[in-house]
Amino acid sequence: MTTTLFAERALLPGGWARDVRLEIDAAGRLGRIEPDARAEGAESLRGPLLPGLPNLHSHAFQRAMAGLTEVAFSAEDSFWNWRERMYRLVARLEPEQFEAIARQLYIELLKAGYSSVAEFHYLHHDRDGRPYADPIELSLRLSRAAREAGIGLTLVPALYSHSGFGGLPPGTEQRRFILDTDGYLDLLARLHPALEQAGQYLGLGFHSLRAVTPGQIARVLAASPIDGPIHLHIAEQQKEVDDCLTWSGRRPLQWLFENCPVDERWCLVHATQAQPDELALLAASGAVAGLCPATEANLGDGLFPATDYLARGGRFGIGSDSQVSVSVVEELRWLEYGQRLRDRRRNRLVQAGRPAVGAALYQGALSGGAQALGQPVGALESGRRADLLVLDGADPYLANAEGDQILNRWLFAGSDRQVRDVMVAGRWVVRKGRHADEEHSARAFAAVLAKLSATS
């Protein structure tokens, strides 16, 4: 059965087009796409049509602690004491709670305009650090939460074995994360058929250079049958850079490019502390810089040098990471605003032939996000998955905008409330700003927060 849609305004790979007719097959893939067409026999969409945006970096469970760490205990508050609060949450989570948090987050992401997510997953064991009876218990909880919410999922299980560079032994607070290389490869082998059956995707993840050894990276890359994306936290904090220099004499990005075959499969998350020579390596490799501006600001990480990186032709995408924000608008807006504040200039993240900032941001995040997730999304073109975002055409800002003005209006003068409809794989999951399961999910999420608060 073919579904046919009609959009008066749609963002196609070549730019904005009018009166676009789109066909979607029974498998949820886009077929024929025809501009300057007629609406007869098609469902008419109620606003501008965009490809749904991929979210390339998420730690779903951290949504439960969003907003709770904004209390100053020291003039030196940083990522490292935020991490202590995160460890306390991890120590209390049960599988049912973990799943409820993830389902609620994924619904919130859909309502904000994300249609797919890469879940960087490193919480593997029970509260005592022992494997569950099914070692992929928590991974399967994430898979089920994504299916129930209706969001496209790339699960990126992370290998996490050590507490610091050079293979330092892990701390007791990290016991739920820890896998050795054999355990990680076994987890991948178990997950691959389960996710494939669910229509979901699997990637490789190394938590960070401080959490794995060079030998582990080499062995996983050689032994894993997975040909999906490869994700890694890197160069997020200055302490990480200093510790890497002490261990190896090289900065994290320098070490990585000298010792690993970084290419288009890789997504390097944060890279906040990148220097000019490292930006050149990252851009030339074809890898994606995974930027999470709201989280990076919240943690005091610093600013990724995005202006210089884009000038070198670098690829990027955005993620919600610690979930202090689940908003497409906030992430893209603050990616641009951070560069403006640093440079004391306006309109920084533009590219040749693309002077509208909103369009450059959105198109860049579409392309880089799709690459980092390894999913056939990110554009309205034949053969891609039908992941669609319809903005509210009744909104006065959008109703009176044309072409790239639409994205500029939404991203710099709008909010999540202008997200009207979201489709994933040919199925509407948000209509008129609502998700069918949002009330049930919110009640379950509230109950989890209440229980966690009572035991904190």
TORROLO-565479 format. One record per residue (C-alpha): residue number from 1; x, y, z; residue in one letter. Coordinates in nm, 2 decimals. Layout:
<sites>
[site NUM,[X,Y,Z],A] ...
</sites>
This chain:
<sites>
[site 1,[0.00,0.00,0.00],M] [site 2,[0.13,0.34,-0.10],T] [site 3,[0.07,0.65,0.11],T] [site 4,[0.07,0.98,-0.08],T] [site 5,[0.14,1.32,0.08],L] [site 6,[0.13,1.68,-0.05],F] [site 7,[0.32,1.97,0.08],A] [site 8,[0.29,2.33,-0.04],E] [site 9,[0.65,2.39,0.08],R] [site 10,[0.91,2.12,0.12],A] [site 11,[1.29,2.12,0.18],L] [site 12,[1.44,1.89,-0.09],L] [site 13,[1.81,1.81,-0.13],P] [site 14,[1.84,2.09,-0.39],G] [site 15,[1.65,2.35,-0.18],G] [site 16,[1.30,2.45,-0.11],W] [site 17,[1.03,2.34,-0.36],A] [site 18,[0.66,2.42,-0.40],R] [site 19,[0.36,2.19,-0.43],D] [site 20,[0.55,1.87,-0.37],V] [site 21,[0.39,1.53,-0.39],R] [site 22,[0.56,1.24,-0.21],L] [site 23,[0.49,0.87,-0.23],E] [site 24,[0.57,0.63,0.06],I] [site 25,[0.58,0.26,0.02],D] [site 26,[0.45,-0.01,0.26],A] [site 27,[0.81,-0.05,0.41],A] [site 28,[0.81,0.32,0.51],G] [site 29,[1.05,0.43,0.23],R] [site 30,[1.02,0.74,0.01],L] [site 31,[0.94,0.67,-0.35],G] [site 32,[0.85,0.92,-0.62],R] [site 33,[0.89,1.29,-0.51],I] [site 34,[0.74,1.54,-0.76],E] [site 35,[0.76,1.92,-0.72],P] [site 36,[0.50,2.15,-0.90],D] [site 37,[0.25,1.87,-0.87],A] [site 38,[-0.12,1.85,-0.78],R] [site 39,[-0.28,1.76,-0.45],A] [site 40,[-0.56,1.54,-0.57],E] [site 41,[-0.58,1.21,-0.39],G] [site 42,[-0.30,1.30,-0.14],A] [site 43,[-0.31,1.39,0.23],E] [site 44,[-0.23,1.76,0.24],S] [site 45,[0.02,1.86,0.51],L] [site 46,[-0.06,2.16,0.73],R] [site 47,[0.28,2.34,0.71],G] [site 48,[0.63,2.34,0.57],P] [site 49,[0.78,1.99,0.53],L] [site 50,[1.14,1.90,0.65],L] [site 51,[1.33,1.58,0.69],P] [site 52,[1.32,1.47,1.05],G] [site 53,[1.64,1.55,1.23],L] [site 54,[1.88,1.27,1.37],P] [site 55,[2.00,1.30,1.73],N] [site 56,[2.35,1.16,1.72],L] [site 57,[2.43,1.14,2.10],H] [site 58,[2.20,1.04,2.38],S] [site 59,[2.23,0.91,2.74],H] [site 60,[1.86,0.84,2.80],A] [site 61,[1.88,0.77,3.17],F] [site 62,[2.03,1.11,3.25],Q] [site 63,[1.70,1.27,3.17],R] [site 64,[1.60,1.17,3.53],A] [site 65,[1.86,1.40,3.67],M] [site 66,[1.82,1.70,3.44],A] [site 67,[1.80,2.02,3.64],G] [site 68,[1.90,1.86,3.97],L] [site 69,[2.27,1.95,3.96],T] [site 70,[2.22,2.33,3.93],E] [site 71,[2.32,2.39,4.30],V] [site 72,[2.66,2.53,4.37],A] [site 73,[2.86,2.34,4.63],F] [site 74,[3.19,2.48,4.53],S] [site 75,[3.34,2.77,4.33],A] [site 76,[3.52,2.49,4.13],E] [site 77,[3.21,2.30,4.03],D] [site 78,[3.28,2.12,3.70],S] [site 79,[3.20,1.81,3.49],F] [site 80,[3.39,1.60,3.74],W] [site 81,[3.16,1.67,4.04],N] [site 82,[2.86,1.66,3.81],W] [site 83,[2.98,1.30,3.73],R] [site 84,[2.96,1.21,4.10],E] [site 85,[2.59,1.30,4.10],R] [site 86,[2.54,1.09,3.79],M] [site 87,[2.70,0.79,3.96],Y] [site 88,[2.46,0.83,4.25],R] [site 89,[2.16,0.80,4.01],L] [site 90,[2.32,0.50,3.83],V] [site 91,[2.35,0.32,4.16],A] [site 92,[1.97,0.32,4.22],R] [site 93,[1.82,0.25,3.87],L] [site 94,[1.63,-0.07,3.81],E] [site 95,[1.55,-0.20,3.46],P] [site 96,[1.18,-0.10,3.47],E] [site 97,[1.28,0.26,3.57],Q] [site 98,[1.55,0.27,3.30],F] [site 99,[1.30,0.18,3.04],E] [site 100,[1.03,0.43,3.16],A] [site 101,[1.29,0.71,3.15],I] [site 102,[1.40,0.62,2.80],A] [site 103,[1.04,0.59,2.66],R] [site 104,[0.96,0.94,2.81],Q] [site 105,[1.27,1.09,2.67],L] [site 106,[1.21,0.95,2.32],Y] [site 107,[0.86,1.08,2.31],I] [site 108,[0.99,1.43,2.41],E] [site 109,[1.26,1.41,2.14],L] [site 110,[0.99,1.32,1.88],L] [site 111,[0.78,1.61,1.99],K] [site 112,[1.08,1.84,1.95],A] [site 113,[1.14,1.73,1.59],G] [site 114,[1.40,1.46,1.62],Y] [site 115,[1.29,1.14,1.43],S] [site 116,[1.59,0.91,1.52],S] [site 117,[1.85,0.88,1.79],V] [site 118,[2.19,0.72,1.86],A] [site 119,[2.18,0.59,2.21],E] [site 120,[2.53,0.58,2.35],F] [site 121,[2.48,0.30,2.61],H] [site 122,[2.72,0.21,2.88],Y] [site 123,[2.50,0.10,3.17],L] [site 124,[2.52,-0.28,3.13],H] [site 125,[2.50,-0.46,3.47],H] [site 126,[2.28,-0.47,3.78],D] [site 127,[2.32,-0.25,4.08],R] [site 128,[2.60,-0.48,4.22],D] [site 129,[2.79,-0.48,3.90],G] [site 130,[2.68,-0.84,3.80],R] [site 131,[2.56,-0.93,3.45],P] [site 132,[2.18,-0.98,3.43],Y] [site 133,[2.05,-1.33,3.35],A] [site 134,[2.03,-1.19,3.00],D] [site 135,[2.34,-0.99,2.95],P] [site 136,[2.17,-0.75,2.71],I] [site 137,[1.87,-0.68,2.94],E] [site 138,[1.92,-0.31,2.96],L] [site 139,[2.00,-0.28,2.58],S] [site 140,[1.67,-0.46,2.51],L] [site 141,[1.49,-0.22,2.74],R] [site 142,[1.62,0.07,2.52],L] [site 143,[1.51,-0.11,2.21],S] [site 144,[1.16,-0.16,2.34],R] [site 145,[1.14,0.20,2.46],A] [site 146,[1.23,0.32,2.12],A] [site 147,[0.98,0.09,1.95],R] [site 148,[0.70,0.20,2.18],E] [site 149,[0.78,0.57,2.13],A] [site 150,[0.82,0.52,1.76],G] [site 151,[1.16,0.68,1.72],I] [site 152,[1.43,0.53,1.49],G] [site 153,[1.72,0.39,1.70],L] [site 154,[2.09,0.32,1.65],T] [site 155,[2.21,0.16,1.96],L] [site 156,[2.57,0.22,2.04],V] [site 157,[2.68,0.00,2.33],P] [site 158,[3.00,0.14,2.48],A] [site 159,[3.30,-0.05,2.59],L] [site 160,[3.41,0.08,2.93],Y] [site 161,[3.68,-0.11,3.12],S] [site 162,[3.90,0.14,3.30],H] [site 163,[3.89,0.46,3.51],S] [site 164,[4.18,0.64,3.35],G] [site 165,[4.45,0.64,3.08],F] [site 166,[4.69,0.35,3.08],G] [site 167,[4.43,0.09,3.20],G] [site 168,[4.38,0.21,3.55],L] [site 169,[4.14,-0.01,3.75],P] [site 170,[3.77,0.10,3.76],P] [site 171,[3.62,0.25,4.07],G] [site 172,[3.33,0.08,4.25],T] [site 173,[3.10,0.36,4.14],E] [site 174,[3.16,0.24,3.78],Q] [site 175,[3.08,-0.12,3.84],R] [site 176,[2.76,-0.12,3.63],R] [site 177,[2.95,0.00,3.32],F] [site 178,[3.25,-0.24,3.32],I] [site 179,[3.30,-0.50,3.04],L] [site 180,[3.62,-0.67,2.92],D] [site 181,[3.68,-0.70,2.55],T] [site 182,[3.53,-1.06,2.53],D] [site 183,[3.22,-0.95,2.72],G] [site 184,[3.18,-0.66,2.48],Y] [site 185,[3.21,-0.87,2.17],L] [site 186,[2.96,-1.12,2.31],D] [site 187,[2.72,-0.83,2.38],L] [site 188,[2.74,-0.72,2.02],L] [site 189,[2.69,-1.07,1.89],A] [site 190,[2.37,-1.11,2.10],R] [site 191,[2.24,-0.77,2.01],L] [site 192,[2.29,-0.78,1.64],H] [site 193,[2.00,-1.02,1.55],P] [site 194,[1.77,-0.87,1.81],A] [site 195,[1.80,-0.52,1.67],L] [site 196,[1.79,-0.63,1.31],E] [site 197,[1.46,-0.81,1.37],Q] [site 198,[1.33,-0.49,1.53],A] [site 199,[1.43,-0.27,1.23],G] [site 200,[1.69,-0.10,1.45],Q] [site 201,[2.06,-0.04,1.40],Y] [site 202,[2.38,-0.12,1.59],L] [site 203,[2.71,0.07,1.62],G] [site 204,[3.04,0.03,1.80],L] [site 205,[3.12,0.25,2.10],G] [site 206,[3.43,0.32,2.30],F] [site 207,[3.34,0.53,2.60],H] [site 208,[3.66,0.73,2.58],S] [site 209,[4.03,0.69,2.55],L] [site 210,[4.06,0.69,2.92],R] [site 211,[3.82,0.40,2.96],A] [site 212,[3.97,0.16,2.71],V] [site 213,[4.32,0.06,2.61],T] [site 214,[4.48,0.08,2.26],P] [site 215,[4.48,-0.30,2.25],G] [site 216,[4.11,-0.31,2.32],Q] [site 217,[4.03,-0.07,2.04],I] [site 218,[4.24,-0.26,1.79],A] [site 219,[4.09,-0.60,1.89],R] [site 220,[3.73,-0.47,1.87],V] [site 221,[3.78,-0.31,1.53],L] [site 222,[3.94,-0.63,1.40],A] [site 223,[3.70,-0.88,1.56],A] [site 224,[3.36,-0.72,1.54],S] [site 225,[3.13,-0.82,1.26],P] [site 226,[2.94,-0.49,1.29],I] [site 227,[3.00,-0.25,1.00],D] [site 228,[2.79,0.03,1.15],G] [site 229,[2.91,0.36,1.29],P] [site 230,[3.19,0.40,1.56],I] [site 231,[3.13,0.65,1.84],H] [site 232,[3.38,0.79,2.09],L] [site 233,[3.38,1.06,2.36],H] [site 234,[3.70,1.27,2.31],I] [site 235,[3.87,1.59,2.42],A] [site 236,[3.57,1.71,2.61],E] [site 237,[3.75,1.84,2.92],Q] [site 238,[4.09,2.00,2.97],Q] [site 239,[4.17,1.75,3.24],K] [site 240,[4.12,1.47,2.99],E] [site 241,[4.37,1.65,2.76],V] [site 242,[4.62,1.69,3.04],D] [site 243,[4.59,1.33,3.15],D] [site 244,[4.63,1.21,2.80],C] [site 245,[4.95,1.42,2.75],L] [site 246,[5.09,1.27,3.08],T] [site 247,[5.01,0.92,2.96],W] [site 248,[5.11,0.94,2.59],S] [site 249,[5.28,1.27,2.52],G] [site 250,[4.99,1.34,2.28],R] [site 251,[4.66,1.52,2.30],R] [site 252,[4.36,1.29,2.27],P] [site 253,[4.28,1.38,1.91],L] [site 254,[4.64,1.36,1.81],Q] [site 255,[4.68,1.02,1.96],W] [site 256,[4.36,0.89,1.80],L] [site 257,[4.46,1.00,1.45],F] [site 258,[4.81,0.86,1.49],E] [site 259,[4.68,0.52,1.61],N] [site 260,[4.34,0.45,1.47],C] [site 261,[4.19,0.43,1.12],P] [site 262,[3.95,0.72,1.16],V] [site 263,[3.72,0.76,0.86],D] [site 264,[3.35,0.83,0.77],E] [site 265,[3.23,0.56,1.01],R] [site 266,[3.35,0.75,1.31],W] [site 267,[3.16,1.01,1.52],C] [site 268,[3.39,1.20,1.76],L] [site 269,[3.16,1.33,2.03],V] [site 270,[3.24,1.68,2.18],H] [site 271,[3.60,1.73,2.07],A] [site 272,[3.56,2.06,2.25],T] [site 273,[3.93,2.11,2.32],Q] [site 274,[4.03,2.06,1.95],A] [site 275,[4.32,2.28,1.82],Q] [site 276,[4.36,2.40,1.46],P] [site 277,[4.58,2.10,1.35],D] [site 278,[4.34,1.86,1.51],E] [site 279,[4.04,2.03,1.33],L] [site 280,[4.22,1.98,1.00],A] [site 281,[4.27,1.61,1.07],L] [site 282,[3.90,1.57,1.18],L] [site 283,[3.77,1.75,0.88],A] [site 284,[3.99,1.56,0.63],A] [site 285,[3.90,1.22,0.78],S] [site 286,[3.53,1.26,0.68],G] [site 287,[3.43,1.17,1.04],A] [site 288,[3.15,1.36,1.21],V] [site 289,[3.19,1.59,1.50],A] [site 290,[2.92,1.51,1.75],G] [site 291,[2.82,1.84,1.91],L] [site 292,[2.60,1.88,2.21],C] [site 293,[2.59,2.25,2.28],P] [site 294,[2.33,2.25,2.56],A] [site 295,[2.52,1.98,2.75],T] [site 296,[2.86,2.13,2.68],E] [site 297,[2.74,2.46,2.81],A] [site 298,[2.57,2.31,3.12],N] [site 299,[2.89,2.12,3.21],L] [site 300,[3.12,2.41,3.15],G] [site 301,[3.31,2.22,2.88],D] [site 302,[3.39,2.51,2.66],G] [site 303,[3.31,2.59,2.29],L] [site 304,[3.39,2.37,2.00],F] [site 305,[3.56,2.58,1.73],P] [site 306,[3.28,2.53,1.48],A] [site 307,[3.35,2.83,1.27],T] [site 308,[3.70,2.72,1.18],D] [site 309,[3.59,2.36,1.15],Y] [site 310,[3.31,2.43,0.90],L] [site 311,[3.55,2.65,0.70],A] [site 312,[3.77,2.34,0.66],R] [site 313,[3.46,2.15,0.52],G] [site 314,[3.41,1.95,0.85],G] [site 315,[3.09,1.75,0.90],R] [site 316,[2.88,1.78,1.22],F] [site 317,[2.56,1.67,1.38],G] [site 318,[2.39,1.75,1.71],I] [site 319,[2.29,1.54,2.01],G] [site 320,[2.10,1.59,2.34],S] [site 321,[2.36,1.40,2.55],D] [site 322,[2.28,1.46,2.92],S] [site 323,[1.92,1.57,2.83],Q] [site 324,[1.93,1.91,3.00],V] [site 325,[1.76,2.01,2.67],S] [site 326,[1.56,1.79,2.43],V] [site 327,[1.51,2.07,2.18],S] [site 328,[1.63,2.08,1.82],V] [site 329,[1.58,2.46,1.83],V] [site 330,[1.79,2.51,2.15],E] [site 331,[2.08,2.29,2.03],E] [site 332,[2.11,2.45,1.69],L] [site 333,[2.05,2.80,1.82],R] [site 334,[2.32,2.77,2.09],W] [site 335,[2.56,2.61,1.85],L] [site 336,[2.55,2.94,1.65],E] [site 337,[2.52,3.17,1.95],Y] [site 338,[2.83,3.02,2.12],G] [site 339,[3.04,3.12,1.82],Q] [site 340,[2.89,3.47,1.82],R] [site 341,[2.97,3.52,2.19],L] [site 342,[3.32,3.40,2.14],R] [site 343,[3.39,3.60,1.82],D] [site 344,[3.17,3.91,1.90],R] [site 345,[3.03,3.88,1.55],R] [site 346,[2.70,3.77,1.40],R] [site 347,[2.60,3.50,1.15],N] [site 348,[2.90,3.27,1.20],R] [site 349,[2.81,2.92,1.08],L] [site 350,[2.74,2.97,0.72],V] [site 351,[2.88,2.80,0.42],Q] [site 352,[2.96,2.89,0.06],A] [site 353,[2.64,2.94,-0.13],G] [site 354,[2.43,2.90,0.19],R] [site 355,[2.42,3.24,0.36],P] [site 356,[2.11,3.17,0.57],A] [site 357,[2.23,3.05,0.91],V] [site 358,[1.93,2.84,0.99],G] [site 359,[1.95,2.65,0.66],A] [site 360,[2.32,2.59,0.70],A] [site 361,[2.27,2.46,1.05],L] [site 362,[1.98,2.24,0.97],Y] [site 363,[2.12,2.09,0.65],Q] [site 364,[2.46,2.03,0.81],G] [site 365,[2.30,1.85,1.11],A] [site 366,[2.08,1.64,0.88],L] [site 367,[2.37,1.52,0.67],S] [site 368,[2.61,1.46,0.96],G] [site 369,[2.35,1.31,1.18],G] [site 370,[2.24,1.06,0.92],A] [site 371,[2.60,0.96,0.87],Q] [site 372,[2.67,0.92,1.24],A] [site 373,[2.36,0.70,1.29],L] [site 374,[2.42,0.49,0.98],G] [site 375,[2.05,0.51,0.89],Q] [site 376,[1.89,0.60,0.55],P] [site 377,[1.75,0.93,0.67],V] [site 378,[1.84,1.30,0.65],G] [site 379,[1.69,1.40,0.32],A] [site 380,[1.36,1.39,0.13],L] [site 381,[1.47,1.17,-0.16],E] [site 382,[1.37,0.84,-0.31],S] [site 383,[1.50,0.54,-0.12],G] [site 384,[1.54,0.71,0.21],R] [site 385,[1.32,0.63,0.51],R] [site 386,[1.02,0.85,0.54],A] [site 387,[1.12,1.04,0.85],D] [site 388,[0.93,1.37,0.81],L] [site 389,[0.88,1.68,1.02],L] [site 390,[0.58,1.92,0.95],V] [site 391,[0.60,2.26,1.10],L] [site 392,[0.28,2.45,1.20],D] [site 393,[0.17,2.63,0.89],G] [site 394,[-0.09,2.82,1.09],A] [site 395,[0.19,2.99,1.30],D] [site 396,[0.21,3.35,1.18],P] [site 397,[0.59,3.35,1.17],Y] [site 398,[0.60,3.05,0.94],L] [site 399,[0.29,3.12,0.74],A] [site 400,[0.45,3.44,0.61],N] [site 401,[0.80,3.30,0.55],A] [site 402,[0.94,3.16,0.23],E] [site 403,[1.24,2.94,0.15],G] [site 404,[1.52,2.96,0.40],D] [site 405,[1.33,3.22,0.60],Q] [site 406,[1.13,2.93,0.73],I] [site 407,[1.43,2.77,0.91],L] [site 408,[1.56,3.11,1.02],N] [site 409,[1.22,3.20,1.17],R] [site 410,[1.18,2.86,1.34],W] [site 411,[1.53,2.82,1.48],L] [site 412,[1.59,3.18,1.58],F] [site 413,[1.25,3.31,1.67],A] [site 414,[1.05,2.99,1.74],G] [site 415,[1.03,2.69,1.97],S] [site 416,[0.92,2.33,1.99],D] [site 417,[0.56,2.44,1.99],R] [site 418,[0.59,2.50,1.61],Q] [site 419,[0.65,2.12,1.56],V] [site 420,[0.31,2.00,1.44],R] [site 421,[0.35,1.65,1.30],D] [site 422,[0.63,1.39,1.29],V] [site 423,[0.65,1.07,1.09],M] [site 424,[0.90,0.79,1.13],V] [site 425,[0.93,0.51,0.87],A] [site 426,[0.60,0.61,0.71],G] [site 427,[0.40,0.62,1.04],R] [site 428,[0.28,0.93,1.21],W] [site 429,[0.40,0.93,1.57],V] [site 430,[0.32,1.30,1.65],V] [site 431,[0.00,1.47,1.53],R] [site 432,[-0.09,1.83,1.61],K] [site 433,[0.19,1.84,1.86],G] [site 434,[0.08,1.53,2.05],R] [site 435,[0.20,1.18,2.09],H] [site 436,[-0.06,0.91,2.14],A] [site 437,[0.12,0.76,2.45],D] [site 438,[0.24,1.09,2.61],E] [site 439,[0.00,1.09,2.90],E] [site 440,[0.06,0.73,3.00],H] [site 441,[0.44,0.77,2.96],S] [site 442,[0.44,1.09,3.16],A] [site 443,[0.26,0.92,3.45],R] [site 444,[0.51,0.63,3.45],A] [site 445,[0.80,0.88,3.44],F] [site 446,[0.67,1.09,3.72],A] [site 447,[0.64,0.77,3.94],A] [site 448,[1.00,0.69,3.86],V] [site 449,[1.12,1.04,3.96],L] [site 450,[0.92,1.02,4.28],A] [site 451,[1.07,0.69,4.38],K] [site 452,[1.42,0.81,4.29],L] [site 453,[1.37,1.13,4.49],S] [site 454,[1.25,0.93,4.79],A] [site 455,[1.57,0.71,4.79],T] [site 456,[1.82,0.98,4.71],S] 
</sites>
